[in-house]
Amino acid sequence: MPAKPPYEPSVQSVAREVLPGARLIAGGPGALRSRVSWPVVARSTGLGLLEGGEAVLVPASRIVDILDRLEELESAGVVMLALAGEPTDEQISRLQIGRLPAALLPPDTELNEVRAEIERFIARRRRELFATDQELHRVLVEAAIAGTPAEELVALAAQRTGAIALLDREGKTLIRPRGARFPEFLLQRLRTAITDPRTSHVLVSGPPQSLVSPVATAQTIRGFVALVDVDERQLDAQEAAVASLASACAIALSQEPSPMLPSLTEVLSAPPAGLFTGASWVAAAAACPPSMVLGLASALNAEMDGRSIAVAVTLESDKLVLLAATPERFAWDSLVSAVSVRMVLSDLRLGVSRTHKGPERAQEAVRQSLEALARGGQDAVTRYELVELEALLGSLRGAEAFVRARLGPLMDGSAGNSELLLTLSEYLRAGRNAKEASDNLAVHRNTLIYRLRRLEKLLGIDWRDADEVFALDLALRLMDGSPSRFVRIDSGSR
């Protein structure tokens, strides 16, 4: 579950409540949300021991000294500078380069009075935040433990905070208060704000400004809690509300039975309307961690639904398989891109089968999609047509004996023979064009010719024999179905 916000006020609330006459001259929104634990006054003997969370009050006589210690103060955990005096434009510029927020107080400010006021404010605000957090924990978390469903938890939180909602992993609204609206551009912004389940919450810039917190179980993000139209004056309390609701929803969701994907047999016995009745359909396979299977299935369903395409999602051989009534020129790359954004994924890949008609070849289509996925390398989308020959050759009986009979002398794993295998592969790939092959290998043409002569001697090759050359090419393809593996093994030897 996300960690609770600390019971200290933010820099922004301290500046707003205790330093209303101050003028902020440095520091961005992120710095303003740092937590203030206690203040300390700079004196002629220095700052003393800093423990982190200090708001340093700087008299006019010490501004020059402070400028030379900005990095030291930041690394020590100082979260704010309050300067009494009139720094020069050059001094202000130096402050603005750093990341510490700095507020300029009137020159006649009595810093001891300011310090006392900040201490009183921090003590009062701690009590308020602690009370708010305890109430939310009692109302939300204890209710979730008692079996209250997530819908009621969101309604309870909305009574205290406003437009708050529970979103699924892909950013769709699962539960929201009646009348609350979440436009698509906002959902897109919220769903990409958090990628680490250990994150407590994030303030998402607006408009509208929003708070979002992950709903995480077993270090897996199952959804998000989002609060829209944040009130800056109540930000500390709203952060506590969002974090408490996220913890409560995580408990509620963990108590619900996980939905199961239908098997291929179930899909074929009751296919979705329009899946097998259109002009054509395909199968597409994707690999993902078990914890993300349901989320990915939901994202694929949502994207296909948005494109008005009939679809069914099933699990086959621990891979997610999509059966979809797509047109001939369907933009699979666009689908992968859209789903990757929804799921915050960087390595989503699909294997796509040949086009089929009717449900009779469903098992074959699934097999083709899985073959395409397995042989697709790092490409986002691999069509079965492109790897069909490799898949066919890889399934032939006697393939190993065939390969060893023709390439055995080069298969001892030594660097020299691996280099010769790479050379042979590139030479045949280039249609036996010596210039193109030498360019691909980044070697001189004479070096290529020397290696080809060594190959003739080791393998007894007659380059004039078309059948013999074809057999060599076939043997290379049978080696794990892809000659490119030699490039990965020996790319450093070029």
DOKOL-263301 format. One record per residue (C-alpha): residue number from 1; chain; x, y, z; residue in one letter. Coordinates in steps of 0.25 Angstrom, whole numbers, always signed. Layout:
ATOM     i   ch       u       v       w   aa
ATOM   NUM    A       X       Y       Z    A
...
//
This chain:
ATOM     i   ch       u       v       w   aa
ATOM     1    A      +0      +0      +0    M
ATOM     2    A      +5     +14      -3    P
ATOM     3    A     +11     +21      +9    A
ATOM     4    A      +4     +32     +17    K
ATOM     5    A      +7     +46     +15    P
ATOM     6    A     +15     +51     +27    P
ATOM     7    A      +8     +60     +37    Y
ATOM     8    A     +16     +72     +34    E
ATOM     9    A     +11     +84     +26    P
ATOM    10    A     +17     +87     +12    S
ATOM    11    A     +26     +99      +9    V
ATOM    12    A     +14    +105      +1    Q
ATOM    13    A      +5    +105     +13    S
ATOM    14    A     +15    +111     +22    V
ATOM    15    A     +18    +122     +13    A
ATOM    16    A      +3    +124     +11    R
ATOM    17    A      -1    +124     +25    E
ATOM    18    A     +11    +129     +33    V
ATOM    19    A     +18    +138     +22    L
ATOM    20    A      +6    +145     +15    P
ATOM    21    A     +15    +157     +12    G
ATOM    22    A     +26    +149      +6    A
ATOM    23    A     +30    +150      -9    R
ATOM    24    A     +34    +136     -15    L
ATOM    25    A     +47    +139     -23    I
ATOM    26    A     +52    +124     -26    A
ATOM    27    A     +47    +110     -26    G
ATOM    28    A     +37    +102     -34    G
ATOM    29    A     +24     +95     -31    P
ATOM    30    A     +31     +82     -27    G
ATOM    31    A     +40     +89     -17    A
ATOM    32    A     +28     +96     -11    L
ATOM    33    A     +22     +83      -7    R
ATOM    34    A     +34     +79      +1    S
ATOM    35    A     +30     +77     +16    R
ATOM    36    A     +35     +86     +27    V
ATOM    37    A     +38     +80     +40    S
ATOM    38    A     +44     +91     +48    W
ATOM    39    A     +50    +105     +46    P
ATOM    40    A     +64    +109     +49    V
ATOM    41    A     +70    +123     +49    V
ATOM    42    A     +84    +126     +43    A
ATOM    43    A     +94    +132     +53    R
ATOM    44    A    +108    +138     +52    S
ATOM    45    A    +113    +124     +56    T
ATOM    46    A    +106    +117     +45    G
ATOM    47    A     +94    +108     +44    L
ATOM    48    A     +98     +97     +54    G
ATOM    49    A     +93     +83     +52    L
ATOM    50    A     +83     +81     +41    L
ATOM    51    A     +74     +69     +41    E
ATOM    52    A     +65     +71     +29    G
ATOM    53    A     +52     +79     +27    G
ATOM    54    A     +57     +92     +32    E
ATOM    55    A     +52    +105     +27    A
ATOM    56    A     +64    +114     +29    V
ATOM    57    A     +62    +129     +33    L
ATOM    58    A     +73    +137     +28    V
ATOM    59    A     +76    +152     +33    P
ATOM    60    A     +80    +162     +23    A
ATOM    61    A     +95    +161     +29    S
ATOM    62    A     +96    +147     +25    R
ATOM    63    A     +90    +146     +11    I
ATOM    64    A    +104    +147      +4    V
ATOM    65    A    +109    +135     +13    D
ATOM    66    A     +96    +127     +10    I
ATOM    67    A     +99    +128      -5    L
ATOM    68    A    +112    +121      -4    D
ATOM    69    A    +105    +109      +3    R
ATOM    70    A     +93    +107      -5    L
ATOM    71    A     +97     +93     -10    E
ATOM    72    A    +101     +89      +4    E
ATOM    73    A     +88     +94     +10    L
ATOM    74    A     +80     +86      -1    E
ATOM    75    A     +88     +73      +2    S
ATOM    76    A     +86     +75     +17    A
ATOM    77    A     +71     +74     +15    G
ATOM    78    A     +67     +89     +16    V
ATOM    79    A     +54     +91      +9    V
ATOM    80    A     +52    +107      +9    M
ATOM    81    A     +60    +120     +11    L
ATOM    82    A     +53    +132     +16    A
ATOM    83    A     +61    +144     +14    L
ATOM    84    A     +60    +157     +22    A
ATOM    85    A     +66    +169     +14    G
ATOM    86    A     +68    +174      +0    E
ATOM    87    A     +77    +164      -8    P
ATOM    88    A     +83    +170     -21    T
ATOM    89    A     +78    +165     -35    D
ATOM    90    A     +91    +157     -36    E
ATOM    91    A     +88    +150     -23    Q
ATOM    92    A     +74    +147     -27    I
ATOM    93    A     +79    +141     -40    S
ATOM    94    A     +88    +132     -32    R
ATOM    95    A     +76    +128     -23    L
ATOM    96    A     +68    +125     -35    Q
ATOM    97    A     +78    +115     -41    I
ATOM    98    A     +77    +106     -29    G
ATOM    99    A     +65     +97     -26    R
ATOM   100    A     +62    +103     -12    L
ATOM   101    A     +50    +112     -11    P
ATOM   102    A     +53    +125      -6    A
ATOM   103    A     +43    +136      +0    A
ATOM   104    A     +47    +150      +2    L
ATOM   105    A     +42    +157     +14    L
ATOM   106    A     +42    +172     +17    P
ATOM   107    A     +55    +177     +22    P
ATOM   108    A     +50    +180     +36    D
ATOM   109    A     +44    +166     +39    T
ATOM   110    A     +47    +161     +53    E
ATOM   111    A     +52    +147     +50    L
ATOM   112    A     +50    +142     +64    N
ATOM   113    A     +35    +145     +63    E
ATOM   114    A     +34    +139     +50    V
ATOM   115    A     +41    +126     +55    R
ATOM   116    A     +31    +125     +67    A
ATOM   117    A     +20    +127     +58    E
ATOM   118    A     +25    +116     +49    I
ATOM   119    A     +27    +107     +61    E
ATOM   120    A     +12    +109     +65    R
ATOM   121    A      +7    +107     +51    F
ATOM   122    A     +15     +94     +50    I
ATOM   123    A     +10     +89     +63    A
ATOM   124    A      -5     +92     +60    R
ATOM   125    A      -4     +87     +46    R
ATOM   126    A      +2     +74     +51    R
ATOM   127    A     -10     +72     +60    R
ATOM   128    A     -20     +75     +49    E
ATOM   129    A     -13     +66     +39    L
ATOM   130    A     -12     +54     +49    F
ATOM   131    A     -27     +56     +53    A
ATOM   132    A     -31     +56     +38    T
ATOM   133    A     -22     +44     +35    D
ATOM   134    A     -28     +36     +47    Q
ATOM   135    A     -42     +39     +43    E
ATOM   136    A     -40     +35     +28    L
ATOM   137    A     -33     +22     +33    H
ATOM   138    A     -45     +19     +42    R
ATOM   139    A     -55     +22     +32    V
ATOM   140    A     -48     +17     +19    L
ATOM   141    A     -38      +6     +23    V
ATOM   142    A     -46      +0     +34    E
ATOM   143    A     -58      +0     +25    A
ATOM   144    A     -50      -8     +14    A
ATOM   145    A     -45     -18     +24    I
ATOM   146    A     -60     -20     +29    A
ATOM   147    A     -63     -23     +14    G
ATOM   148    A     -69     -10      +9    T
ATOM   149    A     -68     -10      -6    P
ATOM   150    A     -59      +0     -14    A
ATOM   151    A     -71      +7     -19    E
ATOM   152    A     -76     +11      -5    E
ATOM   153    A     -62     +15      -1    L
ATOM   154    A     -61     +25     -13    V
ATOM   155    A     -74     +31      -9    A
ATOM   156    A     -70     +32      +6    L
ATOM   157    A     -57     +39      +1    A
ATOM   158    A     -64     +48      -9    A
ATOM   159    A     -73     +54      +3    Q
ATOM   160    A     -60     +59      +9    R
ATOM   161    A     -52     +63      -3    T
ATOM   162    A     -61     +65     -16    G
ATOM   163    A     -58     +59     -30    A
ATOM   164    A     -51     +47     -26    I
ATOM   165    A     -51     +34     -34    A
ATOM   166    A     -45     +20     -35    L
ATOM   167    A     -39     +17     -49    L
ATOM   168    A     -34      +4     -54    D
ATOM   169    A     -20      +1     -59    R
ATOM   170    A     -23      +6     -73    E
ATOM   171    A     -29     +19     -68    G
ATOM   172    A     -44     +16     -70    K
ATOM   173    A     -53     +21     -59    T
ATOM   174    A     -58      +9     -51    L
ATOM   175    A     -65     +17     -40    I
ATOM   176    A     -68     +32     -38    R
ATOM   177    A     -78     +41     -31    P
ATOM   178    A     -91     +43     -38    R
ATOM   179    A     -89     +55     -48    G
ATOM   180    A     -74     +55     -47    A
ATOM   181    A     -68     +56     -61    R
ATOM   182    A     -54     +51     -65    F
ATOM   183    A     -50     +55     -80    P
ATOM   184    A     -41     +46     -88    E
ATOM   185    A     -30     +56     -88    F
ATOM   186    A     -30     +56     -73    L
ATOM   187    A     -30     +41     -72    L
ATOM   188    A     -18     +40     -81    Q
ATOM   189    A     -11     +50     -72    R
ATOM   190    A     -14     +42     -60    L
ATOM   191    A     -11     +28     -65    R
ATOM   192    A      +3     +32     -69    T
ATOM   193    A      +6     +40     -56    A
ATOM   194    A     +11     +28     -48    I
ATOM   195    A     +19     +16     -52    T
ATOM   196    A     +24     +11     -38    D
ATOM   197    A     +14      +4     -28    P
ATOM   198    A     +23      +9     -17    R
ATOM   199    A     +19     +24     -20    T
ATOM   200    A     +10     +30     -10    S
ATOM   201    A      +3     +41     -19    H
ATOM   202    A      +7     +51     -30    V
ATOM   203    A      +1     +65     -32    L
ATOM   204    A      -2     +65     -47    V
ATOM   205    A      -2     +79     -53    S
ATOM   206    A     -15     +85     -59    G
ATOM   207    A     -24     +90     -62    P
ATOM   208    A     -30     +84     -55    P
ATOM   209    A     -20     +81     -45    Q
ATOM   210    A     -21     +67     -40    S
ATOM   211    A     -16     +57     -29    L
ATOM   212    A     -14     +43     -33    V
ATOM   213    A      -9     +31     -24    S
ATOM   214    A      -7     +16     -29    P
ATOM   215    A     -16      +5     -24    V
ATOM   216    A      -5      -5     -22    A
ATOM   217    A      -6     -20     -17    T
ATOM   218    A      +6     -29     -16    A
ATOM   219    A     +15     -18     -23    Q
ATOM   220    A      +6     -18     -35    T
ATOM   221    A      -2      -6     -39    I
ATOM   222    A     -17     -10     -41    R
ATOM   223    A     -23      +4     -43    G
ATOM   224    A     -22     +18     -38    F
ATOM   225    A     -30     +28     -29    V
ATOM   226    A     -31     +42     -35    A
ATOM   227    A     -36     +55     -28    L
ATOM   228    A     -39     +66     -38    V
ATOM   229    A     -39     +81     -36    D
ATOM   230    A     -29     +81     -24    V
ATOM   231    A     -31     +92     -14    D
ATOM   232    A     -17     +98     -12    E
ATOM   233    A     -22    +102      +2    R
ATOM   234    A     -25     +88      +6    Q
ATOM   235    A     -14     +81      -2    L
ATOM   236    A      -8     +74     +11    D
ATOM   237    A     -22     +68     +15    A
ATOM   238    A     -25     +64      +1    Q
ATOM   239    A     -12     +57      +0    E
ATOM   240    A     -16     +49     +12    A
ATOM   241    A     -30     +46      +7    A
ATOM   242    A     -25     +41      -7    V
ATOM   243    A     -14     +32      +0    A
ATOM   244    A     -24     +26     +10    S
ATOM   245    A     -35     +23      -1    L
ATOM   246    A     -24     +17      -9    A
ATOM   247    A     -20      +8      +3    S
ATOM   248    A     -35      +5      +5    A
ATOM   249    A     -38      +1      -9    C
ATOM   250    A     -25      -8     -10    A
ATOM   251    A     -31     -16      +2    I
ATOM   252    A     -45     -16      -5    A
ATOM   253    A     -40     -21     -18    L
ATOM   254    A     -31     -31     -12    S
ATOM   255    A     -43     -37      -6    Q
ATOM   256    A     -51     -38     -19    E
ATOM   257    A     -49     -51     -27    P
ATOM   258    A     -40     -48     -39    S
ATOM   259    A     -48     -49     -53    P
ATOM   260    A     -44     -61     -62    M
ATOM   261    A     -41     -60     -77    L
ATOM   262    A     -49     -70     -85    P
ATOM   263    A     -42     -81     -91    S
ATOM   264    A     -41     -83    -107    L
ATOM   265    A     -52     -94    -106    T
ATOM   266    A     -61     -84     -98    E
ATOM   267    A     -59     -73    -108    V
ATOM   268    A     -62     -83    -120    L
ATOM   269    A     -75     -88    -113    S
ATOM   270    A     -80     -74    -111    A
ATOM   271    A     -72     -64    -120    P
ATOM   272    A     -75     -49    -119    P
ATOM   273    A     -84     -44    -129    A
ATOM   274    A     -77     -40    -142    G
ATOM   275    A     -64     -48    -139    L
ATOM   276    A     -66     -59    -149    F
ATOM   277    A     -77     -54    -158    T
ATOM   278    A     -69     -42    -165    G
ATOM   279    A     -60     -43    -177    A
ATOM   280    A     -47     -48    -169    S
ATOM   281    A     -41     -49    -155    W
ATOM   282    A     -27     -51    -149    V
ATOM   283    A     -21     -56    -136    A
ATOM   284    A     -11     -47    -129    A
ATOM   285    A      -2     -52    -118    A
ATOM   286    A      +5     -44    -107    A
ATOM   287    A     +14     -47     -95    A
ATOM   288    A     +13     -40     -82    C
ATOM   289    A     +16     -43     -67    P
ATOM   290    A      +4     -51     -60    P
ATOM   291    A      +1     -39     -51    S
ATOM   292    A      -2     -31     -64    M
ATOM   293    A     -10     -41     -72    V
ATOM   294    A     -24     -36     -68    L
ATOM   295    A     -20     -21     -69    G
ATOM   296    A     -14     -24     -83    L
ATOM   297    A     -26     -31     -87    A
ATOM   298    A     -35     -19     -83    S
ATOM   299    A     -26     -10     -90    A
ATOM   300    A     -27     -18    -103    L
ATOM   301    A     -42     -19    -102    N
ATOM   302    A     -43      -4    -100    A
ATOM   303    A     -35      +0    -112    E
ATOM   304    A     -42     -10    -121    M
ATOM   305    A     -55      -5    -116    D
ATOM   306    A     -51      +9    -119    G
ATOM   307    A     -48      +4    -133    R
ATOM   308    A     -62      -3    -134    S
ATOM   309    A     -55     -16    -136    I
ATOM   310    A     -61     -29    -131    A
ATOM   311    A     -51     -36    -122    V
ATOM   312    A     -49     -47    -112    A
ATOM   313    A     -37     -49    -103    V
ATOM   314    A     -33     -62     -97    T
ATOM   315    A     -21     -69     -90    L
ATOM   316    A     -13     -79     -98    E
ATOM   317    A      +1     -85     -94    S
ATOM   318    A      +3     -74     -84    D
ATOM   319    A      +1     -64     -95    K
ATOM   320    A     -10     -54     -97    L
ATOM   321    A     -17     -57    -110    V
ATOM   322    A     -26     -47    -117    L
ATOM   323    A     -36     -52    -128    L
ATOM   324    A     -41     -39    -135    A
ATOM   325    A     -49     -37    -148    A
ATOM   326    A     -39     -27    -153    T
ATOM   327    A     -39     -21    -168    P
ATOM   328    A     -27     -26    -177    E
ATOM   329    A     -19     -13    -175    R
ATOM   330    A     -21     -12    -160    F
ATOM   331    A     -11      -3    -153    A
ATOM   332    A      -5     -12    -143    W
ATOM   333    A      +7      -3    -140    D
ATOM   334    A      -3      +8    -136    S
ATOM   335    A     -11      -2    -127    L
ATOM   336    A      +2      -6    -120    V
ATOM   337    A      +6      +9    -118    S
ATOM   338    A      -8     +12    -112    A
ATOM   339    A      -8      +0    -102    V
ATOM   340    A      +7      +3     -98    S
ATOM   341    A      +2     +17     -94    V
ATOM   342    A     -10     +12     -86    R
ATOM   343    A      -1      +2     -79    M
ATOM   344    A     +12     +10     -78    V
ATOM   345    A     +19      -1     -85    L
ATOM   346    A     +32      +0     -93    S
ATOM   347    A     +33     -14     -99    D
ATOM   348    A     +20     -19    -103    L
ATOM   349    A     +21     -28    -115    R
ATOM   350    A     +10     -35    -124    L
ATOM   351    A     +11     -47    -133    G
ATOM   352    A      +0     -47    -143    V
ATOM   353    A      -6     -59    -151    S
ATOM   354    A     -10     -60    -165    R
ATOM   355    A     -24     -55    -169    T
ATOM   356    A     -35     -66    -167    H
ATOM   357    A     -50     -67    -170    K
ATOM   358    A     -59     -74    -161    G
ATOM   359    A     -56     -81    -148    P
ATOM   360    A     -51     -94    -154    E
ATOM   361    A     -36     -91    -153    R
ATOM   362    A     -36     -84    -140    A
ATOM   363    A     -26     -94    -134    Q
ATOM   364    A     -17     -92    -146    E
ATOM   365    A     -18     -77    -145    A
ATOM   366    A     -14     -77    -130    V
ATOM   367    A      -2     -86    -134    R
ATOM   368    A      +2     -76    -144    Q
ATOM   369    A      +1     -64    -135    S
ATOM   370    A     +10     -71    -125    L
ATOM   371    A     +20     -75    -135    E
ATOM   372    A     +21     -60    -140    A
ATOM   373    A     +22     -55    -126    L
ATOM   374    A     +33     -65    -123    A
ATOM   375    A     +41     -62    -135    R
ATOM   376    A     +39     -47    -136    G
ATOM   377    A     +51     -42    -129    G
ATOM   378    A     +49     -28    -124    Q
ATOM   379    A     +40     -23    -134    D
ATOM   380    A     +27     -18    -129    A
ATOM   381    A     +18     -26    -139    V
ATOM   382    A     +22     -38    -146    T
ATOM   383    A     +13     -45    -156    R
ATOM   384    A     +13     -60    -158    Y
ATOM   385    A     +16     -58    -173    E
ATOM   386    A     +30     -52    -170    L
ATOM   387    A     +34     -64    -161    V
ATOM   388    A     +26     -75    -168    E
ATOM   389    A     +38     -81    -175    L
ATOM   390    A     +47     -81    -162    E
ATOM   391    A     +35     -87    -154    A
ATOM   392    A     +34     -98    -165    L
ATOM   393    A     +49    -101    -165    L
ATOM   394    A     +50    -101    -150    G
ATOM   395    A     +40    -112    -149    S
ATOM   396    A     +46    -122    -159    L
ATOM   397    A     +51    -135    -154    R
ATOM   398    A     +66    -138    -156    G
ATOM   399    A     +69    -123    -156    A
ATOM   400    A     +81    -124    -146    E
ATOM   401    A     +87    -136    -154    A
ATOM   402    A     +85    -128    -167    F
ATOM   403    A     +92    -115    -161    V
ATOM   404    A    +104    -123    -155    R
ATOM   405    A    +106    -130    -168    A
ATOM   406    A    +108    -117    -176    R
ATOM   407    A    +113    -107    -165    L
ATOM   408    A    +119    -117    -154    G
ATOM   409    A    +134    -112    -156    P
ATOM   410    A    +129     -98    -152    L
ATOM   411    A    +121    -101    -140    M
ATOM   412    A    +131    -103    -129    D
ATOM   413    A    +128     -89    -123    G
ATOM   414    A    +142     -83    -126    S
ATOM   415    A    +143     -69    -129    A
ATOM   416    A    +150     -72    -143    G
ATOM   417    A    +139     -82    -147    N
ATOM   418    A    +128     -73    -142    S
ATOM   419    A    +134     -62    -151    E
ATOM   420    A    +134     -71    -163    L
ATOM   421    A    +119     -75    -160    L
ATOM   422    A    +116     -60    -160    L
ATOM   423    A    +123     -58    -173    T
ATOM   424    A    +116     -69    -180    L
ATOM   425    A    +102     -64    -175    S
ATOM   426    A    +105     -50    -179    E
ATOM   427    A    +110     -54    -193    Y
ATOM   428    A     +98     -63    -196    L
ATOM   429    A     +89     -52    -190    R
ATOM   430    A     +95     -42    -200    A
ATOM   431    A     +92     -52    -212    G
ATOM   432    A    +107     -55    -213    R
ATOM   433    A    +110     -41    -216    N
ATOM   434    A    +124     -39    -210    A
ATOM   435    A    +124     -24    -209    K
ATOM   436    A    +111     -23    -202    E
ATOM   437    A    +115     -34    -193    A
ATOM   438    A    +128     -28    -189    S
ATOM   439    A    +121     -15    -187    D
ATOM   440    A    +111     -22    -177    N
ATOM   441    A    +122     -28    -170    L
ATOM   442    A    +130     -16    -170    A
ATOM   443    A    +143     -23    -175    V
ATOM   444    A    +151     -20    -187    H
ATOM   445    A    +147     -28    -200    R
ATOM   446    A    +161     -36    -199    N
ATOM   447    A    +158     -40    -185    T
ATOM   448    A    +144     -46    -190    L
ATOM   449    A    +151     -53    -201    I
ATOM   450    A    +161     -59    -192    Y
ATOM   451    A    +150     -64    -183    R
ATOM   452    A    +142     -70    -194    L
ATOM   453    A    +154     -78    -198    R
ATOM   454    A    +156     -83    -184    R
ATOM   455    A    +141     -87    -185    L
ATOM   456    A    +143     -95    -198    E
ATOM   457    A    +154    -102    -192    K
ATOM   458    A    +147    -106    -178    L
ATOM   459    A    +134    -109    -184    L
ATOM   460    A    +138    -114    -198    G
ATOM   461    A    +129    -104    -205    I
ATOM   462    A    +127    -103    -220    D
ATOM   463    A    +121     -89    -222    W
ATOM   464    A    +117     -93    -236    R
ATOM   465    A    +108    -104    -230    D
ATOM   466    A     +94     -97    -228    A
ATOM   467    A     +88    -109    -220    D
ATOM   468    A    +100    -109    -211    E
ATOM   469    A     +99     -94    -209    V
ATOM   470    A     +84     -95    -206    F
ATOM   471    A     +87    -106    -196    A
ATOM   472    A     +97     -97    -188    L
ATOM   473    A     +87     -86    -188    D
ATOM   474    A     +76     -96    -183    L
ATOM   475    A     +86    -101    -172    A
ATOM   476    A     +88     -87    -167    L
ATOM   477    A     +73     -84    -166    R
ATOM   478    A     +71     -97    -158    L
ATOM   479    A     +81     -92    -148    M
ATOM   480    A     +71     -87    -138    D
ATOM   481    A     +63     -82    -150    G
ATOM   482    A     +71     -69    -151    S
ATOM   483    A     +85     -66    -156    P
ATOM   484    A     +84     -53    -149    S
ATOM   485    A     +88     -60    -136    R
ATOM   486    A    +103     -60    -141    F
ATOM   487    A    +102     -45    -142    V
ATOM   488    A     +99     -44    -128    R
ATOM   489    A    +109     -54    -124    I
ATOM   490    A    +121     -48    -131    D
ATOM   491    A    +117     -34    -134    S
ATOM   492    A    +129     -29    -126    G
ATOM   493    A    +139     -37    -135    S
ATOM   494    A    +136     -29    -147    R
//
